[in-house]
Amino acid sequence: MSFDNLDTLYRQVIMDHYKNPRNRGTLADESVTIDMNNPTCGDRIELHLRIEGGMVQEAKFEGEGCSISMSSASMMTQAVKGKTLDEAVEMSTVFSKMMLGEELDDVDVDLGDIEALQGVSKFPARIKCATLAWKAMEKAAAANEEEKQE
């Protein structure tokens, strides 16, 4: 597949998640809720995770922002459902490395559609847009761990 075709495919995946976000909404039951924003561009996310037995049972988000931040939130919530918190945080670490343009050859984490965001790494000002939801998920995982220790 040529670079132009791959670039077009990636744009289509990003726009599909932006126009038809997965897991948009809130969770009525007990969940960890994290509010984060990117003050430089105005992106805002409210992430809700229902965590039971160290597993992400449900993930939803609300917010507003650019196509990159909202698509990333949609993809992230899909990807972490059914994963352990450790697996979800590991995915976030891999995603951050991808955003920084680091090599991922030795990584054993399948990012699936999330790889469509790889091109964002060429635009440093947009990296915070792409990582906002992931940072919120990391913060939710940490809050859940703190809550367990209390």
Buried (B, 14 or more C-beta within 10 A) or exposed (E): EEEEEEEEEBEEBBEBBBEEBBBBEEBEEEBBBBEBBBEEBEBBBBBBBBBEEBBBBBBBBBBEBBBBBBBBBBBBBBBBBEBBBEBBBBBBBBBBBBBEEEEBEEBEBEBEBBBBBBBBBEEEEBBBBBBBBBBBBBBBBBBBEEEEEE
